[in-house]
Amino acid sequence: MRKEWLDLGGRTLLDRVVDAVAAETSRTIVVTAPGRPLPPLSRSVDIIHDSRPGSGPLAALLDGLDAIDAIDQAVEEPLVFVCSCDVPGLKREVIRWLVDRATATGADWVVPEVASHPQVLTSVIRRSLRGPIAAWLAAGRRDPRGLAVSLERDKTARIDRVGEQDLAAVDPGLGSFFDVDTPEDLAAGRRACP
């Protein structure tokens, strides 16, 4: 299933996510595999080709972090909102709230937790974690949740885990964290998203 192309209410999943992200960020970067076409988007984005195709979202995140410097040396924003293309209910208010929380707390990584699952692919991370991400990948690890646990355990980064109660104040149905992984999820998304 090529998720980025899936239609939900006349718009692709990727376009829905890009629209929410671009409305709240100064620069939007989409990381995709080389030669993999993307659907038309309603907002302007920078498209970066994955330097390690098939290596997972953490490798794509590293490519995105590297691209920030390559695209614009003047970007000084230390925080990056990270998300996958399969969260069509992502709300702009959630993005803003997570970034504001990271700013207020000084956390290195703000990780929402929904149904006891860390939502690392809908989170805010400091660009200063580029080194630990690269080291994690170099060690043959690809799991972003494992990295968050390791950083927290070793006290090498401050991980701010945000519970459902706090998230529900901004997104009562927690739809921003609903991801489309199966045909059943897509059907549910079509019922929930206009």
N, C-alpha and C positions, 0 to 999 in steps of 0.2 A: 504494500500500500504506500504510494508516494503521497505522504500526508500533506505536503505543502500545496498540492493541486486539488485536494478534496474540497468539494463545494458544500457550503453551508449558507443557505439563504441567499444564493446568487453571488456569493463571494468565496474566494478560496480561504482555507485556514490561514495560510501565510499572510494574505492580505489583511485579514482581520487582526492578526497579531501585530503586523508592521504598523497598521493604522494606530493602534493603541500605544505602541512603544514610541513611534515618531512624534506623537502628540505631546509626549512628556520628556523627551530627551533631546539633546542638542545634535546628536549624530546617531544614526541607526545603521548598524552593520549586519548584513546577513551573510553567514558562512555556509557555503554549499560545496558539494563535491565538484571537482573539475569536470567540465563537459555536461553537467546536469542542468538542464534548463529550468528556469523558475517561471512561475505564472506571472502575468502582468500585475503590477502593484500600483495602488492609488497614491502612494507617497514615494518620494525619492529616497533611495538607500544606497549605501556603498556595498557592493557585492565582492566578497572575498572568497577565493577558492581554497578549500581545505587542503593543507599541506600534508596531511596524513589521512587520506580517505579511509573510512572504515574503522577509525580509531576511537570513535565515540564522541560524545558531546564535550567532554573535558578538553580533548585535543582541539575541537572547534572553538571552544572558549579561549584557549591559548592563542589560536590564530587570530581571533577577534581582538584580543588584548594587544597583540603585536601590530595589528592593522591600525589601531588607534594612533600609535606613534608614527607609523609609516604614512598615514593619510594626512595627518596634521600635527606637526611637531608642537604647535602652540596649545594643544588641548591639555588643560591643567586639571580637569575634573578627575578627582581620585576615585570616584565611584562609577560602577558600571552595572546597569540593570541587565540581567541575563534571563533569557527564556527560550523555550523550544517553540517550534512552529505549530504545535498541536494543542494549544490552549486558547480556543476561539472565544471563550468567555472572558478573556483578560480585560480587566477594567483599568482605565487610566488612573483612577483614584488609588488603586492598589499600588501601581508603580510609584506614584508620587509619595504615598504613605511609606512604602519600603525605603525609598531613597531618603526621605525626611528622617526616618528612624535611624538609618545608618549614619546620617549626618549628626543627629542628636546624641547618639550613643557612642560614636566613634568605633563601632564594631567593624571588623575586617570583612565579615560575611554575615548578612542578615538572611537567615534561612527559615521560611515559613514551615510550619508542621501542620499537616492536615491528615486526619485519621491516623495519627502516629507515624506518618511518613514524611521525612524531610523533603521539601519541595526545592531541591537545589537548582532545578531548571526553571524556576520562577523566583529568582532571588536577586540580591544586590551584593556585589563583591568589590572589594578595593583592588585597584590596579596593582598595589604593592604585593598582592599574592601571586603575581606572575611567576616569581622564582619558585615558590613551593609547588605551583601547578606543574611547571616544567620538570622539576625534580621528581614529582610523583609519576609523571608520564615516563620519564627516563628510567625509572625503576620498574617499568613494565605494568604499572597500575593505570587503570582507565576509569575507575569508579569515582565520580564526584562526591557521593555520599561518604565513601571511605575516606576521602581526603578531608572532608569536613570533620569527621570523627577523629582522625589522626591529628589534625591541627588543634582541635579542642583538647584532646587528651594530653598532647605534648605541650600545651600552653604556648604554642608558637604563633597563634592568631586568636583573636577574640571572635567567637562564633555566637551570634545572637539568635537563638531559636525562638521564633514567634509562634505562640499557640493560637488555636482556633478562635478563642474568645476575642483576642485582640484583632485578629483578621476579620472576624464577623462584624466588627464595628464599622469596618470599611466596606466589606463585601458580604452582606448578610447570608447569601446563599453559597458563598465560597466558590462561585463559578469561575473565578480567575485561575483556580487550581485544578479544574476539570480538564483532563487531557484525553485526547482521542487516540486510543490504541487498537480498538477493534471495530468491526462494522456495527456492533451494538452501541458502542460509545458514540459513533457518528450519528446513529439514529437518535440517541438521546440528545446529542448536541443540536440536532435539527429541530427537536421539539422545544429545547430550552432557549436557543438563540434565534432571534428574529432575522 
